[in-house]
């Protein structure tokens, strides 16, 4: 259902906060820092001082109207911070919190209390009145959750952009309408427990690059314009599903049988999950996406630790090996996703030699050099080979020879690569 014109309006903060609003289970926890909250206070005080009679707009809030309540789809961080500020400006304002628990709410409340305590009662009353009556929010209301998320996506494309993985989170939560509240809560809690840089690294450094390089394409940088490759197959697809999409949905529907089948076939839990989350196959939108991310984060952590034992002192701790180390780990993730532990020791050594030889051959390695090597411009490359292979032995086709740049350049690394003993292809 489209948003009606009458459902978009500018309302003062007091009228907005008087409404019955709810933070739905799928929302992320409060995450503002004290610095962000104090900046909001400074902005409000500056607006009051410069134009006290002019409305000060605090952005937009997207609400989903449901059962007489308004679920906050976008704007919860600002609304919660505003509530804390208004409480502290009132003569008898209190908030029931456990200050022993160092949550973001406690930290922000404490710093706001210190900052606003410096104001005398007259200034507190004046600022309270200004926020309640002169500050406005653009309120967008819809009774269609899909529509609410579409507006959310649109707002963040046009304004300060969210990270691509944040938009993917919103998309796949939208696809979970048939799931229970408990499952949605568990999914959001698991996602929010992961540091943002780990999620960004998983998608931008590995999943996006693997998807591009395996097709022989360049991977210049993961952005919001590339998230379509991870939106998956929607069961709500308009115009019906193609035979290919139906096949992959049916395959995922059979996942409950996979664990039993895997045990009978001698697969351990890790390889059973690899079967389920193949990087070369389309994913199913919704819960499957979050389960895949959880598995791949764990898989990546284990492979990074394994890679460190192979690369030794030539690992990412030295900045000049950062690009080739990421190339090596990406190739190792792709290999194990397809072939598990098949000939893994040899495969790891070959992939290491193939990736790190670039550091021997060039005085300076930039991402453009890695990108070119990965997609296969200089002959055979690991990713296109692995994409079309039926056996892990295909890595024996990778060249482990290298042409040193000359002199003493990377002499130790060159000796380390030469120490690897590879069977004849």
MISE-282126 format. One line per 3 residues: number of its first residue (from 1); their letters; for each residue x, y, z of N, C-alpha, C. Coordinates in steps of 0.001 Angstrom, whole numbers. Layout:
# MISE-282126
NUM	a	X:Y:Z:X:Y:Z:X:Y:Z; ...
//
This chain:
# MISE-282126
1	xxx	850:-1188:0:0:0:0:881:1232:0; 624:2224:-847:1438:3430:-924:1150:4336:258; 2143:5164:600:1965:6118:1687:1052:7233:1206
4	xxx	27:7546:1964:-904:8604:1600:-273:9961:1868; -700:10948:1099:-157:12293:1264:-418:12807:2675; -1576:12473:3226:-1928:12943:4570:-1088:12280:5652
7	xxx	-377:11204:5319:432:10496:6312:1846:11037:6395; 2178:12071:5633:3473:12729:5696:3249:14142:6219; 3783:14430:7379:3529:15740:7978:4674:16132:8889
10	xxx	4780:17443:9122:5765:17964:10068:5059:18155:11404; 5559:17514:12439:4939:17609:13762:5982:18062:14768; 5525:18762:15793:6459:19190:16827:6836:17988:17687
13	xxx	7978:18091:18339:8507:16976:19129:7522:16550:20216; 6900:17517:20872:5966:17188:21946:4811:16332:21449; 4223:16700:20303:3097:15937:19760:3538:14541:19312
16	xxx	4750:14468:18750:5238:13165:18289:5451:12216:19462; 6079:12703:20521:6399:11835:21658:5180:11499:22505; 4078:12232:22301:2837:11906:22996:2154:10672:22399
19	xxx	2577:10284:21194:1968:9124:20536:2491:7823:21148; 1699:6776:21019:2097:5459:21522:3033:4804:20510; 4329:4865:20797:5324:4316:19881:6038:3126:20512
22	xxx	6485:2235:19658:7120:997:20099:8374:751:19279; 9429:259:19924:10642:-145:19196:10503:-1629:18878; 10319:-1992:17612:10106:-3407:17266:11341:-4259:17504
25	xxx	11121:-5553:17578:12195:-6487:17921:13317:-6495:16895; 13005:-6158:15643:14034:-6247:14604:14991:-5059:14616; 14715:-4032:15428:15577:-2866:15441:16885:-3152:16185
28	xxx	17931:-2445:15783:19210:-2576:16462:19152:-1889:17822; 19974:-2320:18772:19981:-1676:20088:20449:-218:19982; 20191:540:21027:20650:1925:21079:22173:1943:20995
31	xxx	22714:2793:20116:24163:2751:19880:24816:4124:19807; 24071:5184:20121:24700:6505:20098:25770:6596:21183; 26813:7354:20870:27867:7621:21839:27555:8921:22583
34	xxx	28169:9140:23748:27976:10423:24435:28305:11619:23552; 29352:11507:22727:29731:12624:21860:28608:12976:20880; 27937:11970:20347:26841:12213:19408:25664:12883:20118
37	xxx	25356:12425:21331:24242:13011:22084:24552:14456:22479; 25784:14717:22914:26167:16078:23297:26168:17017:22088; 26495:16467:20911:26438:17277:19699:25001:17693:19403
40	xxx	24050:16785:19645:22635:17122:19443:22224:18251:20389; 22663:18180:21641:22360:19250:22593:22931:20581:22104; 24175:20560:21638:24803:21790:21124:24034:22339:19937
43	xxx	23595:21460:19038:22820:21901:17867:21507:22555:18293; 20852:21942:19276:19576:22493:19754:19774:23855:20408; 20816:23996:21226:21083:25272:21889:21451:26359:20872
46	xxx	22210:25949:19841:22590:26915:18813:21366:27376:18016; 20480:26416:17672:19260:26758:16939:18374:27676:17767; 18286:27428:19059:17466:28265:19936:18028:29687:20005
49	xxx	19350:29799:20063:19970:31111:20190:19883:31925:18902; 20000:31252:17761:20046:31977:16486:18663:32303:15936; 17721:31337:16014:16388:31548:15453:15329:30939:16384
52	xxx	15097:31566:17507:14193:30967:18494:12746:30865:18034; 12339:31687:17056:10940:31666:16607:10755:30838:15340; 11824:30296:14816:11755:29510:13574:11793:28027:13894
55	xxx	10992:27256:13167:10972:25806:13389:12327:25203:13032; 12813:24341:13896:14076:23636:13667:13751:22171:13384; 14067:21725:12170:13688:20382:11729:14778:19381:12099
58	xxx	14370:18291:12771:15306:17270:13248:15306:16023:12378; 14951:16171:11127:14967:15027:10221:13636:14302:10174; 13659:13095:9624:12434:12318:9414:12383:11103:10329
61	xxx	11173:10715:10654:10917:9495:11405:9915:8667:10619; 10228:7394:10415:9336:6505:9671:8641:5583:10656; 7301:5579:10615:6503:4792:11549:5632:3799:10799
64	xxx	5563:2595:11342:4675:1561:10795:3482:1424:11738; 2287:1809:11251:1089:1753:12072:566:323:12131; 464:-205:13358:60:-1610:13520:-677:-1782:14841
67	xxx	-1909:-2250:14743:-2712:-2553:15938:-2786:-1384:16912; -2985:-193:16368:-3134:979:17228:-1837:1539:17763; -714:923:17405:602:1390:17846:1407:1828:16625
70	xxx	2489:2546:16890:3397:2959:15831:4764:2332:16086; 5151:1388:15243:6503:822:15315:7479:1786:14653; 8580:2077:15329:9581:2991:14782:10503:2213:13848
73	xxx	10414:2509:12561:11251:1843:11558:12574:2588:11397; 12513:3911:11440:13735:4716:11325:13602:5951:12212; 14636:6243:12981:14635:7420:13835:14686:7115:15319
76	xxx	14790:5835:15668:14720:5475:17088:15874:6048:17890; 17071:6150:17310:18221:6662:18057:17992:8117:18472; 17501:8937:17515:17215:10341:17821:16084:10472:18835
79	xxx	15025:9667:18665:13877:9762:19565:14249:9404:20996; 15031:8342:21166:15435:7953:22513:16346:9000:23147; 17222:9579:22338:18108:10624:22857:17310:11868:23237
82	xxx	16338:12230:22411:15483:13380:22723:14710:13152:24020; 14215:11938:24210:13488:11640:25455:14392:11842:26674; 15629:11406:26569:16556:11583:27692:16826:13059:27952
85	xxx	17029:13833:26882:17280:15270:27040:16090:15955:27697; 14891:15634:27243:13685:16271:27789:13480:15894:29252; 13745:14659:29599:13625:14243:30997:14585:15029:31891
88	xxx	15808:15206:31423:16815:15906:32221:16536:17399:32337; 15762:17947:31410:15423:19370:31458:14241:19646:32376; 13473:18599:32709:12346:18774:33619:12845:18806:35066
91	xxx	12169:19577:35919:12619:19685:37322:12654:18348:38044; 11708:17466:37718:11638:16173:38412:11932:15002:37484; 12695:15272:36415:12947:14228:35412:13873:13136:35920
94	xxx	13440:11900:35826:14282:10764:36220:14135:9652:35190; 15107:8756:35178:15073:7593:34295:15523:6382:35101; 14705:5350:35080:15032:4148:35844:16008:3284:35050
97	xxx	17295:3373:35401:18317:2590:34708:19282:2006:35738; 19916:932:35346:20935:295:36173:22290:861:35775; 22781:1816:36538:24017:2509:36161:25259:1648:36334
100	xxx	25116:467:36935:26251:-443:37035:26525:-1127:35705; 25518:-1153:34843:25641:-1782:33541:26036:-729:32511; 27261:-795:32013:27783:249:31129:27253:108:29700
103	xxx	25950:228:29522:25358:196:28199:25474:1575:27562; 25289:1692:26244:25296:3016:25614:24271:3972:26220; 23095:3459:26612:22078:4325:27225:22610:4935:28516
106	xxx	23222:4111:29360:23771:4596:30639:24866:5638:30397; 25745:5368:29459:26851:6283:29176:26337:7624:28669; 25356:7578:27750:24791:8818:27213:24028:9574:28289
109	xxx	23213:8869:29087:22450:9514:30159:23382:10232:31130; 24462:9577:31507:25403:10152:32465:26018:11446:31936; 26459:11437:30664:27115:12619:30097:26116:13735:29830
112	xxx	24901:13381:29419:23870:14404:29233:23531:15068:30567; 23440:14249:31618:23122:14790:32939:24190:15787:33386; 25453:15465:33146:26539:16369:33530:26468:17674:32743
115	xxx	26214:17552:31421:26197:18744:30570:25022:19656:30895; 23839:19070:31075:22639:19884:31303:22562:20405:32734; 23283:19782:33653:23304:20268:35035:23958:21644:35130
118	xxx	24717:22036:34142:25386:23336:34142:24416:24477:33849; 23223:24142:33312:22223:25164:32996:21414:25503:34237; 21100:26780:34421:20229:27135:35541:18792:26782:35187
121	xxx	17889:26876:36154:16507:26426:35954:15796:27190:34856; 16102:28475:34710:15453:29275:33671:15879:28812:32284; 17170:28560:32112:17656:28108:30803:17149:26707:30484
124	xxx	17043:25858:31506:16482:24521:31283:15042:24612:30808; 14257:25453:31475:12848:25608:31108:12693:26158:29702; 13533:27102:29348:13476:27717:28021:13838:26709:26932
127	xxx	14906:25920:27171:15321:24923:26178:14271:23822:26052; 13681:23435:27173:12614:22431:27158:11453:22887:26295; 11048:24144:26481:9944:24699:25701:10289:24766:24220
130	xxx	11533:25138:23909:11964:25244:22512:11930:23878:21822; 12450:22854:22494:12474:21514:21875:11060:20993:21670; 10222:21160:22660:8865:20618:22572:8017:21300:21508
133	xxx	8144:22599:21376:7206:23342:20520:7802:23886:19232; 9101:24180:19225:9702:24775:18028:10493:23771:17187; 10844:22655:17773:11557:21623:17010:10544:20671:16379
136	xxx	10772:20381:15115:9839:19544:14374:10534:18323:13782; 9722:17311:13502:10179:16086:12852:9229:15793:11697; 9773:15397:10566:8931:14968:9453:8482:13537:9750
139	xxx	7189:13388:9992:6636:12082:10358:6046:11406:9117; 6540:10195:8834:6055:9411:7696:5404:8151:8249; 4138:7964:7960:3385:6842:8508:2842:5973:7389
142	xxx	2968:4672:7549:2375:3721:6611:1890:2504:7388; 877:1847:6836:431:602:7464:992:-615:6740; 1978:-380:5861:2607:-1445:5066:4086:-1493:5432
145	xxx	4537:-2562:6071:5928:-2661:6505:6891:-2644:5325; 6530:-3301:4215:7379:-3264:3025:7604:-1825:2575; 6521:-1055:2561:6616:344:2151:7507:1129:3114
148	xxx	7390:860:4410:8219:1547:5394:9696:1292:5143; 10045:41:4839:11450:-274:4577:11923:313:3255; 11034:398:2271:11427:1015:1001:11756:2494:1200
151	xxx	10950:3176:2020:11238:4575:2316:12540:4691:3096; 12756:3762:4028:13996:3729:4802:15204:3605:3876; 15146:2639:2941:16240:2464:1983:16450:3734:1171
154	xxx	15338:4308:684:15407:5496:-161:16031:6662:592; 15631:6859:1841:16177:7953:2639:17682:7829:2799; 18135:6616:3030:19553:6427:3292:20377:6441:2031
157	xxx	19759:6197:864:20472:6376:-392:20686:7856:-669; 19687:8688:-329:19747:10098:-683:20474:10940:360; 20440:10496:1588:21090:11234:2648:22435:10626:2962
160	xxx	22807:10652:4242:24057:10031:4645:23930:8526:4457; 24725:7934:3584:24509:6524:3251:24895:5577:4376; 24084:4551:4549:24454:3458:5427:25458:2577:4704
163	xxx	26149:1746:5443:27036:767:4819:26186:-207:4018; 26719:-757:2929:25933:-1705:2118:25368:-2858:2935; 26147:-3371:3903:25638:-4507:4675:24476:-4099:5581
166	xxx	24396:-2810:5973:23244:-2347:6754:21972:-2380:5916; 22094:-1986:4653:20932:-2017:3765:20520:-3454:3469; 21493:-4354:3392:21163:-5773:3201:20422:-6311:4419
169	xxx	20842:-5891:5595:20140:-6316:6812:18676:-5899:6750; 18414:-4633:6388:17038:-4144:6313:16240:-4919:5268; 16872:-5190:4126:16179:-5931:3059:15774:-7323:3515
172	xxx	16694:-8034:4146:16403:-9423:4520:15483:-9514:5739; 15507:-8513:6603:14513:-8474:7671:13119:-8298:7091; 13019:-7507:6044:11731:-7301:5379:11200:-8610:4789
175	xxx	12117:-9495:4434:11712:-10775:3841:11348:-11812:4909; 11423:-11433:6176:11160:-12385:7262:9790:-12182:7911; 8838:-11630:7163:7539:-11331:7758:6839:-12579:8284
178	xxx	7085:-13720:7683:6422:-14940:8129:7075:-15602:9320; 8218:-15088:9759:8938:-15684:10878:8394:-15179:12209; 8630:-15930:13264:8167:-15533:14588:9000:-14370:15120
181	xxx	8438:-13662:16097:9149:-12557:16722:10437:-13057:17381; 10386:-14230:18001:11569:-14782:18674:12716:-14987:17697; 12411:-15483:16509:13450:-15709:15509:14020:-14377:15033
184	xxx	13144:-13390:14822:13618:-12075:14393:14524:-11455:15445; 14129:-11576:16696:14950:-11033:17788:16307:-11712:17811; 16330:-13032:17676:17596:-13782:17699:18494:-13366:16540
187	xxx	17899:-13171:15377:18656:-12773:14186:19293:-11405:14393; 18505:-10443:14881:19022:-9092:15081:20097:-9069:16163; 19874:-9800:17262:20871:-9835:18336:22188:-10429:17855
190	xxx	22104:-11494:17045:23331:-12112:16521:24058:-11138:15591; 23307:-10447:14746:23907:-9486:13814:24570:-8343:14580; 23870:-7789:15553:24374:-6635:16289:25525:-6994:17222
193	xxx	25719:-8266:17513:26831:-8679:18368:28159:-8674:17625; 28095:-8530:16314:29302:-8538:15483:29760:-7105:15240; 31032:-6853:15395:31558:-5516:15139:31358:-5149:13673
196	xxx	31052:-3872:13465:30709:-3405:12123:31838:-3629:11127; 33080:-3483:11576:34189:-3645:10634:34344:-5095:10185; 33926:-6040:11023:33977:-7452:10610:32948:-7741:9516
199	xxx	31757:-7170:9669:30733:-7346:8635:31178:-6692:7334; 31730:-5494:7449:32198:-4794:6251:33298:-5589:5558; 34217:-6144:6336:35323:-6925:5756:34795:-8185:5076
202	xxx	33851:-8877:5702:33297:-10087:5101:32737:-9801:3720; 31946:-8737:3604:31287:-8454:2332:32218:-7780:1322; 32924:-6739:1746:33694:-5960:773:35003:-6618:373
205	xxx	35691:-7225:1344:37010:-7799:1052:36923:-9218:514; 35844:-9938:855:35786:-11345:469:34587:-11708:-414; 33384:-11616:88:32236:-12122:-678:32048:-11380:-1997
208	xxx	32133:-10061:-1961:31972:-9283:-3196:33097:-9578:-4176; 34331:-9612:-3691:35461:-9853:-4589:35422:-11267:-5167; 35089:-12248:-4336:34998:-13621:-4838:33953:-13707:-5945
211	xxx	32796:-13076:-5723:31726:-13110:-6727:32182:-12492:-8039; 32925:-11394:-7981:33397:-10723:-9208:34548:-11483:-9847; 35562:-11806:-9061:36764:-12431:-9608:36479:-13804:-10207
214	xxx	35566:-14544:-9608:35267:-15881:-10141:34638:-15806:-11527; 34056:-14646:-11858:33492:-14436:-13199:34463:-13704:-14114; 35692:-13500:-13634:36693:-12802:-14438:36468:-11310:-14494
217	xxx	35737:-10759:-13529:35413:-9337:-13515:36213:-8606:-12445; 36401:-7311:-12659:37089:-6487:-11679:36184:-6259:-10468; 36804:-6043:-9302:36056:-5785:-8069:36535:-4472:-7470
220	xxx	36162:-3342:-8087:36734:-2050:-7688:36370:-1584:-6293; 35240:-1989:-5758:34830:-1553:-4421:33364:-1840:-4195; 33049:-2423:-3067:31676:-2797:-2747:30911:-1568:-2264
223	xxx	29781:-1263:-2894:28985:-101:-2527:27511:-480:-2540; 26664:491:-2212:25219:241:-2202:24699:-167:-3573; 25442:173:-4608:25008:-176:-5963:25255:-1652:-6286
226	xxx	25977:-2350:-5420:26304:-3757:-5672:25521:-4725:-4791; 24628:-4215:-3952:23980:-5104:-2983:22986:-6057:-3637; 22622:-5792:-4897:21688:-6684:-5585:22183:-8111:-5654
229	xxx	23498:-8310:-5706:24037:-9666:-5809:23856:-10457:-4524; 23483:-9770:-3422:23273:-10463:-2149:21830:-10344:-1643; 20926:-9881:-2493:19528:-9780:-2063:18805:-11117:-2149
232	xxx	19313:-12010:-2945:18773:-13367:-2976:17441:-13495:-3688; 16887:-14692:-3601:15606:-15008:-4247:14487:-14777:-3244; 13565:-13922:-3621:12435:-13614:-2746:11257:-14523:-3072
235	xxx	10653:-15063:-2037:9450:-15873:-2240:8269:-15005:-2659; 8420:-13682:-2475:7336:-12765:-2827:7582:-12107:-4180; 8427:-12725:-4997:8802:-12125:-6275:7581:-11833:-7124
238	xxx	7526:-10603:-7633:6412:-10223:-8497:6612:-10846:-9877; 5536:-11276:-10471:5617:-11864:-11799:6004:-13322:-11794; 6048:-13938:-10601:6369:-15353:-10535:7862:-15618:-10519
241	xxx	8228:-16856:-10236:9622:-17246:-10141:10042:-18034:-11369; 11283:-17863:-11767:11822:-18616:-12896:12079:-20052:-12470; 12222:-20967:-13429:12567:-22348:-13066:13842:-22434:-12235
244	xxx	14834:-21606:-12568:16082:-21626:-11803:15850:-21196:-10361; 15070:-20128:-10171:14792:-19648:-8820:14016:-20699:-8025; 13053:-21344:-8679:12270:-22381:-7994:13165:-23559:-7589
247	xxx	14120:-23877:-8450:15044:-24969:-8132:15829:-24655:-6861; 16371:-23434:-6786:17198:-23085:-5629:16358:-22960:-4366; 15123:-22482:-4479:14246:-22441:-3314:13931:-23849:-2825
250	xxx	13693:-24749:-3775:13406:-26133:-3411:14613:-26782:-2752; 15806:-26454:-3254:17026:-27018:-2674:17189:-26556:-1223; 16915:-25281:-950:17032:-24781:413:15925:-25336:1316
253	xxx	14765:-25607:723:13678:-26198:1506:14044:-27589:2003; 14983:-28233:1297:15409:-29579:1681:16537:-29559:2704; 16932:-28355:3150:18043:-28224:4089:17864:-29060:5357
256	xxx	16629:-29142:5945:16495:-29981:7145:16955:-31423:6939; 16915:-31901:5683:17372:-33258:5413:18890:-33334:5287; 19519:-32153:5119:20948:-32121:4809:21799:-32620:5974
259	xxx	21421:-32262:7183:22210:-32691:8339:22242:-34206:8468; 21058:-34828:8310:20994:-36287:8390:21769:-36919:7259; 21548:-36379:6048:22257:-36910:4879:23761:-36729:5029
262	xxx	24171:-35550:5551:25592:-35274:5713:26257:-36230:6672; 25564:-36540:7776:26126:-37482:8743:26280:-38863:8124; 25262:-39292:7343:25337:-40590:6677:26453:-40628:5642
265	xxx	26727:-39472:5031:27764:-39403:4004:29146:-39144:4585; 29223:-39067:5903:30517:-38865:6547:30940:-37414:6647; 30009:-36478:6435:30350:-35065:6525:30249:-34587:7970
268	xxx	31224:-33771:8397:31111:-33160:9717:30236:-31916:9607; 29970:-31280:10752:29060:-30129:10769:29574:-28996:9889; 30889:-28777:9888:31450:-27672:9111:31243:-27877:7613
271	xxx	31513:-29082:7136:31334:-29345:5710:29861:-29417:5325; 29006:-29809:6261:27570:-29780:5990:27109:-28341:5776; 27625:-27421:6589:27280:-26012:6414:27849:-25467:5110
274	xxx	29022:-25920:4736:29573:-25491:3448:28667:-25930:2301; 28112:-27121:2415:27156:-27592:1399:25963:-26652:1312; 25510:-26228:2465:24310:-25402:2516:24556:-23992:1984
277	xxx	25726:-23433:2262:26005:-22038:1910:27070:-21950:818; 26780:-22505:-322:27696:-22439:-1451:27747:-21027:-2030; 28958:-20494:-2188:29109:-19119:-2638:28707:-18925:-4087
280	xxx	28684:-19995:-4863:28343:-19884:-6284:26850:-20014:-6561; 26047:-20283:-5537:24625:-20483:-5767:23821:-19335:-5173; 22673:-19006:-5756:21846:-17914:-5218:21354:-18254:-3813
283	xxx	21302:-17262:-2969:20788:-17488:-1621:19298:-17194:-1585; 18641:-17667:-554:17230:-17394:-356:17096:-16177:547; 16299:-15209:132:16149:-13979:908:15501:-14271:2256
286	xxx	15923:-13534:3269:15335:-13682:4594:16270:-14351:5576; 15728:-15270:6336:16466:-15926:7419:17735:-16615:6922; 17674:-17208:5736:18826:-17911:5167:20041:-16992:5064
289	xxx	19814:-15731:4708:20903:-14768:4582:21636:-14605:5908; 20899:-14416:6996:21514:-14196:8304:22254:-15443:8790; 21696:-16614:8506:22368:-17855:8882:23652:-18034:8081
292	xxx	23621:-17657:6808:24821:-17728:5972:25906:-16799:6501; 25530:-15559:6835:26507:-14597:7349:27126:-15103:8643; 26307:-15655:9541:26827:-16177:10811:27852:-17279:10562
295	xxx	27546:-18188:9635:28479:-19271:9335:29767:-18736:8709; 29636:-17825:7732:30816:-17341:7023:31714:-16481:7912; 31139:-15783:8870:31978:-15040:9823:32844:-15997:10632
298	xxx	32240:-17088:11077:32993:-18092:11829:34018:-18770:10925; 33618:-19093:9712:34523:-19736:8761:35713:-18832:8459; 35437:-17557:8242:36506:-16612:7928:37492:-16499:9081
301	xxx	36986:-16445:10308:37878:-16344:11470:38806:-17549:11553; 38268:-18732:11300:39078:-19944:11358:40114:-19974:10238; 39711:-19546:9046:40643:-19557:7913:41729:-18492:8078
304	xxx	41394:-17355:8664:42414:-16330:8899:43463:-16839:9891; 43007:-17565:10904:43956:-18151:11854:44816:-19206:11167; 44188:-20013:10307:44923:-21041:9572:45927:-20404:8617
307	xxx	45518:-19333:7961:46403:-18645:7018:47620:-18077:7720; 47430:-17643:8961:48546:-17075:9703:49620:-18117:9971; 49218:-19368:10187:50205:-20422:10420:50976:-20739:9144
310	xxx	50361:-20487:7985:51023:-20750:6704:51941:-19592:6324; 51431:-18384:6477:52192:-17210:6029:53271:-16806:7025; 53095:-17198:8310:54117:-16875:9302:54354:-15387:9413
313	xxx	55615:-14994:9355:55969:-13583:9529:55642:-12735:8303; 55103:-13376:7237:54733:-12625:6043:53232:-12298:6032; 52655:-12239:7218:51222:-12020:7340:50843:-10550:7357
316	xxx	49559:-10248:7668:49027:-8889:7591:49583:-7941:8638; 50331:-8460:9633:50921:-7563:10623:51928:-6617:9977; 52474:-7037:8837:53336:-6149:8059:52510:-5594:6899
319	xxx	52361:-4298:6871:51415:-3666:5960:51681:-3994:4496; 52926:-4229:4112:53215:-4463:2696:52667:-5802:2193; 52246:-6674:3127:51661:-7950:2711:50129:-7955:2791
322	xxx	49539:-6804:3126:48096:-6770:3388:47285:-7210:2172; 47572:-6659:998:46783:-6984:-190:46940:-8444:-608; 48190:-8940:-597:48380:-10326:-1036:47842:-11302:-1
325	xxx	47875:-10909:1277:47310:-11776:2307:45790:-11882:2154; 45126:-10765:1874:43683:-10791:1634:43349:-11631:395; 44193:-11527:-635:43991:-12330:-1842:44104:-13815:-1511
328	xxx	45091:-14171:-712:45292:-15561:-302:44088:-16084:493; 43626:-15309:1471:42504:-15757:2297:41226:-15874:1471; 41007:-14929:551:39826:-15011:-312:39852:-16292:-1138
331	xxx	41021:-16634:-1687:41152:-17863:-2475:40952:-19091:-1601; 41462:-19045:-364:41318:-20167:559:39852:-20348:976; 39150:-19237:1196:37721:-19307:1536:36923:-19914:393
334	xxx	37227:-19503:-816:36516:-20024:-1993:36808:-21511:-2188; 38082:-21887:-2012:38467:-23293:-2182:37753:-24181:-1170; 37835:-23823:113:37236:-24681:1133:35719:-24708:1041
337	xxx	35120:-23618:549:33672:-23601:369:33235:-24610:-682; 34072:-24810:-1687:33729:-25746:-2764:34203:-27163:-2490; 35402:-27300:-1919:36020:-28633:-1840:36354:-29082:-413
340	xxx	35964:-28286:571:36208:-28685:1951:37685:-28880:2231; 38022:-29987:2842:39405:-30245:3244:40156:-31134:2253; 39626:-31276:1057:40262:-32117:32:41649:-31570:-317
343	xxx	42687:-32387:-82:44071:-31993:-388:44371:-30580:117; 43888:-30260:1322:43919:-28868:1781:45333:-28359:2034; 46223:-29209:2545:47588:-28739:2802:48278:-28299:1522
346	xxx	48189:-29138:497:48802:-28771:-782:48120:-27553:-1382; 46784:-27543:-1332:46043:-26421:-1912:46407:-25108:-1221; 46518:-25138:105:46860:-23920:848:48224:-23404:441
349	xxx	49208:-24318:325:50550:-23897:-64:50569:-23324:-1480; 49844:-23957:-2394:49808:-23465:-3776:49123:-22096:-3863; 48019:-21941:-3145:47316:-20666:-3171:48158:-19569:-2534
352	xxx	48902:-19927:-1491:49805:-18958:-872:50873:-18522:-1869; 51506:-19494:-2521:52573:-19172:-3474:52039:-18335:-4625; 50840:-18680:-5119:50235:-17932:-6230:49942:-16491:-5834
355	xxx	49407:-16288:-4627:49045:-14939:-4187:50276:-14117:-3805; 51187:-14704:-3028:52330:-13955:-2507:53419:-13731:-3543; 53419:-14500:-4622:54408:-14269:-5683:54300:-12853:-6237
358	xxx	53104:-12282:-6147:52910:-10902:-6626:53783:-9929:-5837; 53961:-10198:-4552:54784:-9343:-3697:56262:-9448:-4070; 56656:-10632:-4603:58041:-10841:-5047:58289:-10153:-6379
361	xxx	57285:-10218:-7249:57452:-9732:-8630:57367:-8217:-8757; 56681:-7548:-7820:56483:-6103:-7916:57115:-5390:-6736; 57724:-4239:-6993:58289:-3443:-5913:57191:-2857:-5040
364	xxx	56052:-2551:-5666:54939:-1963:-4935:53644:-2647:-5362; 52932:-3195:-4410:51673:-3880:-4709:50511:-3000:-4269; 49646:-2656:-5215:48436:-1914:-4932:47229:-2808:-5224
367	xxx	46036:-2322:-4867:44867:-3158:-5099:44672:-3451:-6582; 45011:-2498:-7447:44853:-2712:-8892:45666:-3920:-9347; 46857:-4120:-8756:47696:-5271:-9110:47020:-6567:-8691
370	xxx	46475:-6580:-7474:45787:-7768:-6960:44539:-8049:-7776; 43786:-7006:-8083:42545:-7146:-8852:42825:-7772:-10215; 43883:-7321:-10849:44247:-7831:-12173:44661:-9297:-12095
373	xxx	45450:-9652:-11084:45903:-11035:-10930:44724:-11955:-10599; 43832:-11478:-9733:42737:-12311:-9261:41743:-12670:-10359; 41493:-11726:-11267:40489:-11998:-12303:41069:-12688:-13525
376	xxx	42406:-12854:-13548:42986:-13703:-14574:43529:-13018:-15793; 43843:-11711:-15697:44384:-11019:-16865:45764:-11531:-17261; 46490:-12106:-16292:47851:-12584:-16579:47893:-14109:-16687
379	xxx	46963:-14676:-17391:46925:-16130:-17526:45975:-16729:-16510; 46253:-17953:-16068:45353:-18657:-15154:45303:-17963:-13805; 44119:-17917:-13227:43924:-17330:-11905:43068:-18266:-11087
382	xxx	43237:-18202:-9772:42577:-19166:-8895:41059:-19112:-8988; 40491:-17927:-9023:39039:-17817:-8891:38269:-18358:-10103; 38616:-17975:-11336:37916:-18584:-12477:38142:-20094:-12551
385	xxx	39353:-20555:-12177:39631:-21990:-12188:38727:-22733:-11201; 38626:-22203:-9992:37818:-22853:-8963:36335:-22839:-9309; 35880:-21773:-9929:34451:-21658:-10258:33990:-22809:-11148
388	xxx	34834:-23209:-12097:34432:-24209:-13080:34955:-25604:-12777; 35590:-25782:-11621:36241:-27065:-11316:35301:-28005:-10573; 35571:-29308:-10739:34842:-30343:-10011:35724:-31012:-8962
391	xxx	36997:-30622:-8931:37940:-31206:-7981:38923:-30144:-7541; 39351:-30235:-6273:40317:-29289:-5758:41682:-29411:-6400; 41905:-30497:-7098:43217:-30687:-7753:43461:-29662:-8852
394	xxx	42428:-28889:-9201:42575:-27874:-10233:43631:-26829:-9849; 43912:-26662:-8546:44888:-25655:-8141:46290:-26020:-8614; 46484:-27273:-9013:47796:-27654:-9540:48101:-26967:-10867
397	xxx	47063:-26391:-11468:47276:-25654:-12716:47808:-24243:-12465; 47765:-23807:-11206:48263:-22475:-10889:49786:-22456:-10930; 50321:-21409:-11491:51771:-21278:-11560:52316:-20877:-10191
400	xxx	53340:-21593:-9745:53998:-21248:-8478:55379:-20634:-8737; 55708:-20428:-10008:56976:-19783:-10346:56808:-18265:-10234; 57908:-17566:-10130:57846:-16126:-9981:59116:-15511:-10549
403	xxx	58987:-14262:-10979:60127:-13539:-11534:60468:-12409:-10575; 61501:-12597:-9755:61852:-11589:-8756:62134:-10227:-9384; 61768:-9187:-8644:61991:-7833:-9138:63469:-7515:-9237
406	xxx	64287:-8248:-8489:65736:-8046:-8576:66351:-7618:-7262; 67668:-7760:-7173:68389:-7346:-5981:67977:-8138:-4744; 67850:-7430:-3641:67490:-8051:-2372:65996:-7972:-2082
409	xxx	65210:-7568:-3084:63771:-7370:-2874:63092:-8677:-2448; 62491:-8693:-1279:61726:-9819:-734:62508:-11138:-819; 63775:-11081:-473:64618:-12271:-553:64118:-13378:380
412	xxx	63724:-12994:1590:63238:-13995:2547:61934:-14632:2080; 61021:-13802:1574:59745:-14340:1088:59985:-15274:-83; 60877:-14910:-984:61172:-15741:-2146:61725:-17102:-1693
415	xxx	62587:-17094:-699:63138:-18352:-193:62049:-19186:468; 61120:-18513:1159:60019:-19214:1818:59125:-19904:792; 58813:-19204:-299:57989:-19800:-1363:58724:-20962:-2014
418	xxx	60024:-20783:-2254:60812:-21836:-2895:60944:-23082:-2023; 60760:-22909:-716:60871:-24060:189:59668:-24990:104; 58580:-24506:-484:57380:-25345:-648:57648:-26400:-1711
421	xxx	57303:-27634:-1443:57501:-28735:-2386:56148:-29130:-2965; 55991:-28926:-4253:54707:-29209:-4896:54792:-30430:-5801; 53830:-31343:-5742:53788:-32471:-6682:53651:-31943:-8112
424	xx	54121:-32709:-9050:53982:-32319:-10455:52499:-32383:-10843; 51971:-31344:-11531:50562:-31345:-11924:50220:-32562:-12764
//
